[in-house]
Amino acid sequence: MLTFHTPVLKNEIIALLDPKPGGVYLDATLGGGGLGAEILERSGPDGLLLGIDRDPEAVEYATSQLASYGSRAKVIKGDFRNLRSILVAESITGLDGAVFDLGVSSHQLDSDRGFSFMRDEVLSMKMDPAENTPDAADIVNSYSEAELADLIRRYGEERYARRIARAVVERRKIAPITRTGELVDVIVSAVGAAYRRQPIHPATRTCQALRIEVNRELEAIEQGLPAAIEFLKKGGRVCVVSFHSLEDRLVKSIFRRLSGKCECLPELSECQCGARPLVKIVTRRPIVPSEEEVVANRRSRSAKLRCAERV
């Protein structure tokens, strides 16, 4: 049976979005529809919600959960990197609010697609299993040692990236690595004993890097978030929840750039980063979960919420 957990920082998101009757809202990472349902409740009786998700199981579940709202809820299987074309296709010319809950969902962690390295599963990590793109096993077994090391360092910020990449290449000479358990064994054997005693599991950063590469997550943020901002009506807000430093830094950078703050090097004669004064930043510092929420939902412990408003 599919289970979808309570959205992280739900009350804080709703307070920032402040959904109103007649508004048009976007949930770019719909999941089980919990946050979408709250937006529909607050924007009744005639507010509209467009919900998007890459995961076909999430789309099926959310469609059933939001069925009682009728035509007020439109659920689409899609990737928010294609947000511009999706909004145009749905004849949406403006948004009163948008929300992105980034990273992997609790449902996906509980699936058997290799998102959780705490269980021995098929090494896939695809949010959309039907996508005709390389999965984690393809990457682990085909990237060169240098490419693996760069990937693990860049997306996992792993200090033992070269050591892990070397161990992976040596292990796959014996047989392809096709399961999470095999990959975890390689990683654990590659790092020192002291590192294995750290609170964070030795495989955490490497698996994060693979998941980001498989699903092109940072690329999707760079494409989808500016599109949502461009479609916001004046006064409309976008809320973004991130779960690791790479996501949070990218969201912060996009918000700064689209608030008009140029991030180019001082020696450049003209701006090349695309800075434009489209928004004002509402959250100067990210909002983090309360102690009560962390106790109730351990997944929320690393969450950071940022918000910007269209001007």
Number of C-alpha atoms within 10 A of each C-alpha: 2 11 13 17 14 14 22 23 21 13 12 15 23 16 9 18 22 15 23 19 15 14 20 26 29 24 24 27 24 28 30 28 27 17 23 27 19 15 27 24 16 16 21 17 13 16 20 24 26 22 25 26 25 23 22 17 18 26 22 16 16 25 19 13 15 21 13 11 17 8 12 20 21 17 23 20 17 19 19 23 21 13 21 17 12 17 18 10 9 11 9 13 11 18 25 25 29 26 25 22 22 19 19 19 21 18 17 22 16 15 15 15 21 26 28 21 19 14 15 16 19 18 25 23 30 24 24 17 14 10 11 7 12 15 21 29 21 16 16 22 18 15 14 15 20 12 15 25 23 18 22 24 19 13 21 24 17 21 13 19 25 20 15 25 27 17 19 25 20 13 16 16 10 8 9 16 22 19 19 26 19 18 25 21 13 22 23 17 15 20 18 11 10 7 13 16 10 9 7 10 14 22 22 16 20 25 25 21 21 24 24 20 21 20 22 12 16 19 13 15 20 16 15 19 23 20 18 23 23 15 20 26 17 14 14 24 28 28 23 24 27 22 18 15 15 15 21 20 12 16 23 20 16 20 27 21 21 24 20 15 17 19 15 15 11 9 6 8 8 10 13 11 14 13 18 14 15 20 25 19 18 16 14 11 12 16 16 19 19 12 11 8 15 17 12 11 15 10 16 21 16 14 22 21 23 23 26 26 25 22 14
